Structure formats: structure tokens, C-alpha cells
């Protein structure tokens, strides 16, 4: 019987969680959709100025994912979103939505696990000169952990890994390249790692899982991939001293020898299947004329501004959001017909007070309350300690039946059992 009760409580909690989380996801999706449309307009302006700057623009989507509990959705016209979701959202909507999300995340984890297994079987190479050119400061210590592998497959060079960064190059093509071309390719991939592009790609990939139903998130992901390649093209030309024409020849030479890269959350040197992007990259490097010092200044200023903006955005979201849960202090009194009689009035506070999970009744004040509110029936229901997740969403707490004729005759409707405590704990922290 106890197991059956626990399973019932767990089932009720899962259904509530499905509706609750799905409603929050839909709110963040709506916010994200609005922010993405603004970002797409801003991106067109910034991209013309510098791809080094525009590739960090997409990080502004990160605070939006925490706006599911924003007070905004309870103000003026935005309240209609909350009303609509409360009216039409069902548990099965959440089951489908989160089911697809879990499948996408599982596929992501499996593919990365397979890639890690492949890396273990690949021989390592080490180009000390290229890494030494980048090895200074904190970024240099991070780059010192980079492992460079040779792959037997003819795929585009790519870089990945956040905690354990790596670069993979095709062995056959690598052996045919001259030293200058090798330095250009390695410099390009090391710039991805040094600039945090792998983190950017991973964050954007996770956003596509969270908002998989939103088509604009895939547009933003594609633009991010293009931005980081344009940014690395600029930095590599400035850092290695190669001519823009020479760099273009390296790009064209690689795309004729290697295939497309199908790994996820990695940065590829070329993509054989996307000639439009290749054309835009070659056009871009022909127009940009920035020296290494200028690009470094841009990266530092952009990094500092992005960090400050994200910190301010997270603080603002936190200040304008409801807490994860609130245990209500108010005491509610209902009649036998379950219609509300009074809530936290002076008469209610005189008649009842809660101490932990126990309700105390002051008989004289209780009788005056009954006369004042013209209460009929044999019992009243008193609730307290309700866990409120958001306005209009919550549960738990205690429900006590109090005999109108004898205030000492009370009966706790919600039993103090393990399954109820488990459900209330999950309700608080989900």
C-alpha cells in the first residue's frame, strides 16, 4: 500500500512537472524568439564591422533561458500568455516536448562519446613552433593542454573540447602540405580554441535542444558557425602574416582534398558541402584589413563587454523573477462547499495560527469568526503552508477539517506520510 501511494504521488508530481516545465519553456521560447529577431538585425550591422565582435553576439541568448519565472508574464498584455498556457497546456504536451529534447541530447552525448573513442585510437603529432607562438598568458597555459591528432579519414581539420581541447587533421592531406600551409591550418584551429568558440558552439547546440521547435534557433546556429570561421580567418591572416590571396588558396586547396565534417559542437576549417559559405569567407578576407594588435584589442574589449553584459542580464533576470518556490504564510478558510470564506484577515489570524505542520484554534475567536462570516455547515476547511511555485501554480501544505460546534475536533486531511513529504520536496525543488 505504501509503495502504491508513493507511485501515485510520483505520478501526480510528474504530471505537474510536465505542465510546469513546459509552460516555462514556452515562455522562454517566446522571449528567445523576440530576442533572436532583434539579434538578427543587429548582426547585419556588426558583421560588416568585424566578425570577431559579431560571433559573441549570440551569447545574449543565454540569460533568456532563465526567464521562465519572470514577473513580466504577469503584467499587462503579457499576462495573456500565462492565461493561455494555463488554459490549454496538458501534461502530454510536455511529455512529447521533453521526449524529443532528451532524444536530441542523447544523440549529442553518444556522438561525442564515439568521437572521444576515435581520438584515443589516433596517433598524436605536436607542432611546438605553432603552439609556442600562441603560448602566452592564461590563454597560453590553456593552449598548452591542446592535443593534435592525425585522422585516417579525409575529413576537414577541426577542433573541439572545452576541458580537454584537441585538434584533428587528416593524415594523408597533412603529409602533402608544405610547412606554411600546416602553420596556417593549425593557427586557425588554435584560434578557435583560444577564442572560446568551442564553448559558443556548445552553448548554441544546447539551445537548439531546448528550443528545438523554434526554426530561428537553427538560423542563429548557422550564422554563429559562419561568424567564428570569418573571425578565425581574420585572426589567422593577421597572426601568421600570410597574404590574403595565399590564405584563399589554402582554403580552396583543402576543400578539394577533404570531405565535410559531420561532428557536432566542433569548429571545422572547411565545409565541402557549403560553397555559399566558402564564397562569403573568401569575399570577407578580401575586404578586411586589420592588424594583429587591432584584432587583439577587439577581442579584449568584446570579451569584457560581453562578460559585463551577461552579468548585468543575469542579475536583472534574477531580480525580476519569482523565487523557485514560496511557502505561503497565509491561512485560508473554506466552507463545506469548498468556496473560500476568508483569507488571512484579522479575524482569521485571531482564530487560527500554525506551528510547523500543526494548526491551533482559539475557540472564542473561532466562534466570533463563524458569526461574523455567517458560516453554515458542520465543518470548515483550513489550509496553510501551501508551496507556491508561481502565481496560480503550486500545491502541498496542510488541510485541516475543523468542527464548527467543537473546535477541538480537528482532522488532518493531508496525512503526514513519507509519500506526501517526498511529493512536497519534489514540488519545491523541481
C-alpha positions as CSV (number, residue, x, y, z in Angstrom):
1,X,0.0,0.0,0.0
2,X,2.8,2.4,0.9
3,X,4.6,1.7,-2.5
4,X,1.3,2.2,-4.3
5,X,0.8,5.6,-2.6
6,X,4.4,6.6,-3.4
7,X,3.9,5.7,-7.0
8,X,0.6,7.7,-7.1
9,X,2.3,10.7,-5.5
10,X,5.2,10.4,-8.0
11,X,2.8,10.2,-10.9
12,X,1.0,13.3,-9.8
13,X,4.3,15.1,-9.4
14,X,5.4,14.1,-12.9
15,X,2.2,15.4,-14.4
16,X,2.6,18.7,-12.5
17,X,6.2,18.9,-13.5
18,X,5.4,18.3,-17.2
19,X,2.9,21.2,-17.3
20,X,5.0,23.4,-15.1
21,X,8.3,23.0,-17.1
22,X,6.6,23.0,-20.5
23,X,4.9,26.3,-19.6
24,X,8.3,27.8,-18.5
25,X,9.9,26.5,-21.7
26,X,7.2,28.1,-23.9
27,X,7.7,31.4,-22.1
28,X,11.5,31.3,-22.6
29,X,10.9,30.3,-26.3
30,X,8.7,33.3,-26.8
31,X,11.3,35.6,-25.2
32,X,14.0,33.9,-27.3
33,X,12.0,34.4,-30.5
34,X,11.7,38.1,-29.8
35,X,15.4,38.5,-28.9
36,X,16.5,36.5,-31.9
37,X,14.7,38.8,-34.3
38,X,16.5,41.8,-32.7
39,X,19.8,40.0,-32.8
40,X,19.4,39.2,-36.5
41,X,19.0,42.9,-37.2
42,X,22.0,43.8,-35.0
43,X,24.1,41.0,-36.6
44,X,23.8,42.5,-40.0
45,X,25.3,45.7,-38.8
46,X,28.1,44.2,-36.6
47,X,29.1,41.6,-39.2
48,X,30.1,44.4,-41.6
49,X,32.3,46.0,-38.8
50,X,34.0,42.8,-37.5
51,X,33.2,39.1,-37.4
52,X,35.4,39.0,-34.3
53,X,32.8,41.0,-32.5
54,X,29.6,39.6,-34.0
55,X,30.4,36.0,-33.1
56,X,29.9,36.8,-29.4
57,X,26.6,38.5,-30.0
58,X,24.7,35.2,-29.7
59,X,25.7,34.7,-26.1
60,X,23.0,37.3,-25.2
61,X,20.5,34.4,-25.7
62,X,21.8,32.6,-22.7
63,X,20.1,34.8,-20.0
64,X,16.8,34.4,-21.9
65,X,16.7,30.7,-20.9
66,X,16.2,31.7,-17.3
67,X,13.2,33.9,-17.9
68,X,10.5,31.2,-17.4
69,X,9.7,32.6,-14.0
70,X,9.8,36.3,-15.0
71,X,7.2,38.6,-13.5
72,X,6.9,40.0,-17.0
73,X,4.3,37.3,-17.8
74,X,2.0,38.6,-15.1
75,X,2.0,42.2,-16.2
76,X,-0.5,43.9,-18.6
77,X,-0.8,42.2,-22.0
78,X,1.9,39.6,-21.3
79,X,-0.5,38.1,-18.7
80,X,-2.5,36.7,-21.7
81,X,0.4,34.3,-22.4
82,X,0.2,32.9,-18.9
83,X,-3.6,32.7,-19.1
84,X,-3.4,30.9,-22.5
85,X,-0.8,28.4,-21.3
86,X,-2.8,27.7,-18.1
87,X,-5.9,27.0,-20.1
88,X,-4.6,24.9,-22.9
89,X,-1.3,23.2,-21.8
90,X,-1.7,19.5,-21.0
91,X,0.7,17.0,-19.4
92,X,1.1,15.1,-22.7
93,X,2.4,18.3,-24.4
94,X,5.3,18.3,-22.0
95,X,5.9,14.5,-22.5
96,X,6.3,15.0,-26.2
97,X,8.4,18.2,-26.0
98,X,10.8,16.9,-23.4
99,X,10.9,13.5,-25.0
100,X,12.3,15.0,-28.2
101,X,14.7,17.1,-26.2
102,X,16.0,14.1,-24.4
103,X,16.5,12.2,-27.7
104,X,18.4,15.1,-29.2
105,X,20.6,15.4,-26.1
106,X,21.2,11.6,-26.0
107,X,22.3,11.6,-29.7
108,X,24.6,14.5,-28.9
109,X,26.2,12.7,-26.0
110,X,26.6,9.4,-28.0
111,X,28.2,11.1,-30.9
112,X,30.7,12.9,-28.7
113,X,31.4,9.7,-26.8
114,X,32.2,8.0,-30.2
115,X,34.4,10.9,-31.2
116,X,36.3,10.6,-27.9
117,X,36.9,6.9,-28.6
118,X,38.2,7.7,-32.0
119,X,40.6,10.2,-30.6
120,X,42.1,7.6,-28.2
121,X,43.0,5.5,-31.3
122,X,44.5,8.3,-33.3
123,X,48.3,9.0,-33.3
124,X,49.3,12.4,-31.9
125,X,51.5,14.9,-33.6
126,X,53.0,18.0,-32.0
127,X,54.0,21.2,-33.7
128,X,55.9,23.1,-31.0
129,X,56.5,26.2,-33.1
130,X,52.9,26.9,-33.7
131,X,51.8,26.4,-30.2
132,X,54.7,28.5,-28.8
133,X,53.6,31.4,-31.0
134,X,50.2,31.3,-29.1
135,X,51.5,30.4,-25.7
136,X,51.5,33.5,-23.5
137,X,49.3,34.5,-20.6
138,X,46.3,32.5,-19.4
139,X,45.3,31.6,-23.0
140,X,48.8,30.2,-23.5
141,X,48.5,27.9,-20.5
142,X,45.2,26.7,-21.8
143,X,46.6,26.1,-25.2
144,X,49.4,24.1,-23.7
145,X,46.9,21.4,-23.0
146,X,45.9,21.0,-26.6
147,X,46.4,17.6,-28.2
148,X,46.9,17.4,-32.0
149,X,45.8,14.2,-33.7
150,X,46.1,12.7,-37.2
151,X,43.0,11.1,-38.6
152,X,43.0,8.3,-41.3
153,X,39.8,9.7,-42.8
154,X,39.7,12.5,-45.3
155,X,37.7,15.0,-43.3
156,X,38.2,18.7,-42.8
157,X,40.6,19.7,-39.9
158,X,38.5,20.5,-36.9
159,X,39.0,21.5,-33.2
160,X,36.9,20.7,-30.2
161,X,36.9,20.0,-26.5
162,X,36.4,22.5,-23.6
163,X,38.2,20.9,-20.7
164,X,40.5,18.8,-22.9
165,X,40.9,20.8,-26.2
166,X,42.1,19.0,-29.3
167,X,42.8,19.5,-33.0
168,X,42.3,16.8,-35.6
169,X,43.9,16.9,-39.1
170,X,43.7,14.4,-42.0
171,X,46.9,12.4,-42.1
172,X,47.1,11.9,-45.9
173,X,46.4,15.6,-46.7
174,X,48.7,16.8,-43.8
175,X,51.7,14.9,-45.3
176,X,51.2,16.6,-48.7
177,X,51.0,20.1,-47.3
178,X,54.0,22.4,-47.0
179,X,55.1,23.9,-43.7
180,X,53.4,27.2,-44.3
181,X,50.0,25.7,-45.0
182,X,50.3,23.5,-41.9
183,X,51.0,26.5,-39.8
184,X,48.0,28.3,-41.3
185,X,45.7,25.4,-40.6
186,X,46.9,24.8,-37.0
187,X,46.8,28.6,-36.3
188,X,43.2,28.7,-37.5
189,X,42.2,25.8,-35.2
190,X,44.1,27.1,-32.2
191,X,42.4,30.4,-32.6
192,X,39.0,28.6,-32.3
193,X,40.2,27.1,-29.0
194,X,41.8,30.3,-27.7
195,X,38.8,32.5,-28.5
196,X,36.3,30.2,-26.8
197,X,34.5,29.3,-30.0
198,X,34.0,25.7,-28.9
199,X,32.1,26.9,-25.8
200,X,30.0,29.2,-28.0
201,X,29.1,26.3,-30.3
202,X,28.3,24.0,-27.4
203,X,26.0,26.6,-25.8
204,X,24.2,27.2,-29.1
205,X,23.8,23.5,-29.6
206,X,22.2,23.1,-26.2
207,X,19.9,26.0,-27.1
208,X,18.8,24.1,-30.2
209,X,17.8,21.2,-27.9
210,X,15.9,23.5,-25.5
211,X,14.1,25.3,-28.3
212,X,14.1,22.6,-31.0
213,X,10.6,23.7,-32.2
214,X,11.8,27.2,-33.0
215,X,13.2,27.5,-36.6
216,X,15.1,30.7,-35.8
217,X,17.4,29.0,-33.4
218,X,18.8,26.9,-36.3
219,X,19.3,30.1,-38.4
220,X,21.2,31.6,-35.4
221,X,23.3,28.5,-35.1
222,X,24.3,28.6,-38.8
223,X,25.2,32.3,-38.5
224,X,27.3,31.6,-35.4
225,X,29.3,28.9,-37.3
226,X,29.9,31.3,-40.2
227,X,30.9,34.1,-37.8
228,X,33.5,32.1,-35.9
229,X,35.1,31.0,-39.2
230,X,35.2,34.6,-40.5
231,X,36.7,35.7,-37.2
232,X,39.4,33.0,-37.3
233,X,40.2,33.8,-40.9
234,X,40.9,37.4,-39.9
235,X,43.0,36.4,-36.9
236,X,45.0,33.7,-38.7
237,X,45.9,36.1,-41.6
238,X,47.0,38.8,-39.1
239,X,48.9,36.3,-36.9
240,X,50.7,34.2,-39.5
241,X,51.5,37.0,-41.9
242,X,50.2,35.0,-44.9
243,X,48.8,37.1,-47.8
244,X,45.1,37.1,-48.3
245,X,45.5,35.5,-51.7
246,X,47.7,32.8,-50.2
247,X,45.1,32.1,-47.5
248,X,42.4,31.8,-50.1
249,X,44.5,29.2,-52.0
250,X,44.9,27.2,-48.7
251,X,41.1,27.2,-48.3
252,X,40.4,26.2,-51.9
253,X,43.2,23.5,-51.7
254,X,41.7,22.0,-48.6
255,X,38.2,21.9,-49.8
256,X,39.2,20.0,-53.0
257,X,41.0,17.3,-50.9
258,X,38.9,16.7,-47.8
259,X,35.2,15.9,-47.1
260,X,32.6,17.6,-45.0
261,X,32.8,17.4,-41.2
262,X,29.8,15.8,-39.6
263,X,30.9,16.2,-35.9
264,X,28.8,18.4,-33.7
265,X,30.0,21.2,-31.4
266,X,33.3,21.3,-33.2
267,X,34.8,24.0,-35.4
268,X,35.8,22.9,-39.0
269,X,38.4,24.5,-41.2
270,X,36.3,24.0,-44.3
271,X,32.9,22.5,-45.3
272,X,32.8,20.8,-48.6
273,X,29.1,20.9,-48.9
274,X,28.6,24.6,-48.3
275,X,30.1,26.6,-51.2
276,X,28.0,29.6,-50.4
277,X,29.7,29.9,-47.0
278,X,33.1,29.4,-48.7
279,X,32.4,32.2,-51.1
280,X,31.4,34.5,-48.3
281,X,34.6,33.7,-46.4
282,X,36.9,34.4,-49.4
283,X,35.0,37.7,-50.1
284,X,35.3,38.6,-46.4
285,X,39.0,38.1,-46.1
286,X,39.5,40.2,-49.3
287,X,37.8,43.2,-47.6
288,X,39.1,43.1,-44.1
289,X,42.5,44.8,-43.4
290,X,43.1,44.6,-39.6
291,X,46.4,44.0,-38.0
292,X,47.1,41.5,-35.2
293,X,47.2,44.2,-32.5
294,X,43.9,45.6,-33.6
295,X,42.2,42.3,-33.6
296,X,43.6,41.5,-30.1
297,X,42.1,44.8,-28.8
298,X,38.8,44.0,-30.4
299,X,38.7,40.6,-28.7
300,X,39.6,42.0,-25.3
301,X,37.1,44.8,-25.5
302,X,34.4,42.5,-26.8
303,X,35.2,39.9,-24.1
304,X,35.0,42.4,-21.3
305,X,31.8,44.0,-22.7
306,X,30.1,40.6,-23.1
307,X,31.1,39.5,-19.6
308,X,29.7,42.7,-18.1
309,X,26.5,42.5,-20.2
310,X,25.9,38.8,-19.2
311,X,26.5,39.6,-15.5
312,X,24.0,42.5,-15.6
313,X,21.5,40.5,-17.6
314,X,21.6,37.6,-15.1
315,X,21.2,40.0,-12.2
316,X,18.3,41.7,-13.9
317,X,16.6,38.4,-14.7
318,X,17.0,37.2,-11.1
319,X,15.6,40.5,-9.7
320,X,12.6,40.4,-11.9
321,X,11.7,36.7,-11.5
322,X,9.7,34.8,-8.9
323,X,11.6,32.6,-6.5
324,X,11.8,28.9,-7.2
325,X,9.1,28.4,-4.5
326,X,7.5,30.2,-1.7
327,X,5.9,28.7,1.4
328,X,2.8,30.8,2.0
329,X,2.2,32.2,5.5
330,X,-1.5,33.0,4.7
331,X,-4.2,30.8,6.2
332,X,-7.3,30.1,4.0
333,X,-10.7,29.1,5.3
334,X,-13.2,27.3,3.1
335,X,-16.7,26.1,3.6
336,X,-18.0,22.6,3.1
337,X,-18.8,23.6,-0.5
338,X,-15.1,24.4,-0.9
339,X,-15.9,28.0,-1.5
340,X,-13.4,30.5,0.0
341,X,-14.8,32.2,3.2
342,X,-11.8,34.3,4.1
343,X,-8.0,34.6,3.6
344,X,-5.6,35.9,6.2
345,X,-7.9,38.6,7.6
346,X,-7.5,39.8,11.2
347,X,-10.4,37.5,12.3
348,X,-8.7,34.5,10.7
349,X,-5.4,35.3,12.4
350,X,-7.2,35.6,15.7
351,X,-8.9,32.3,15.3
352,X,-6.1,30.2,13.8
353,X,-2.3,30.1,13.9
354,X,0.1,27.5,12.5
355,X,3.1,26.0,14.3
356,X,5.1,23.8,11.8
357,X,2.6,21.3,10.5
358,X,0.2,21.8,13.4
359,X,-2.9,24.1,13.4
360,X,-4.0,25.7,16.6
361,X,-7.5,27.1,17.2
362,X,-8.6,29.8,19.7
363,X,-12.2,28.8,20.4
364,X,-13.6,32.2,21.4
365,X,-12.1,33.9,18.3
366,X,-13.2,31.0,16.1
367,X,-16.9,31.3,17.3
368,X,-16.8,35.1,16.6
369,X,-15.4,34.4,13.2
370,X,-18.2,32.0,12.4
371,X,-20.8,34.5,13.4
372,X,-19.1,37.4,11.5
373,X,-18.9,35.3,8.3
374,X,-22.3,33.7,8.7
375,X,-20.8,30.2,8.3
376,X,-23.2,27.3,7.8
377,X,-22.5,23.6,7.8
378,X,-20.8,21.2,10.2
379,X,-17.1,21.8,9.2
380,X,-14.8,24.4,7.7
381,X,-11.6,23.5,5.9
382,X,-8.4,25.4,6.9
383,X,-5.3,25.3,4.6
384,X,-1.8,26.6,5.4
385,X,1.8,26.1,4.4
386,X,1.0,25.9,0.7
387,X,4.0,25.7,-1.6
388,X,3.6,28.3,-4.4
389,X,5.8,27.8,-7.5
390,X,4.3,30.7,-9.4
391,X,1.1,32.7,-9.1
392,X,-1.5,30.2,-10.0
393,X,0.7,27.1,-9.7
394,X,1.5,25.2,-6.5
395,X,0.3,22.7,-4.1
396,X,1.3,20.8,-0.9
397,X,0.7,22.3,2.5
398,X,-1.8,21.2,5.1
399,X,-5.6,20.9,5.0
400,X,-7.5,20.6,8.3
401,X,-11.2,20.0,8.9
402,X,-12.4,21.9,12.0
403,X,-15.8,21.1,13.6
404,X,-17.9,24.2,13.8
405,X,-19.6,23.0,17.1
406,X,-16.3,21.8,18.7
407,X,-13.1,23.5,17.7
408,X,-11.1,20.7,19.4
409,X,-12.5,18.2,16.9
410,X,-10.0,18.5,14.0
411,X,-9.0,16.1,11.3
412,X,-5.9,16.5,9.1
413,X,-7.0,15.7,5.5
414,X,-3.3,15.6,4.2
415,X,-1.6,12.8,6.2
416,X,1.9,13.3,7.4
417,X,3.3,10.4,5.4
418,X,6.6,9.7,3.6
419,X,5.0,9.8,0.1
420,X,3.4,13.3,0.8
421,X,6.7,14.6,2.2
422,X,8.5,13.3,-0.9
423,X,6.0,14.9,-3.2
424,X,6.3,18.3,-1.4
425,X,10.1,18.2,-1.5
426,X,10.0,17.5,-5.3
427,X,7.4,20.3,-5.7
428,X,9.8,22.7,-4.0
429,X,13.0,21.8,-5.9
430,X,11.9,20.8,-9.4
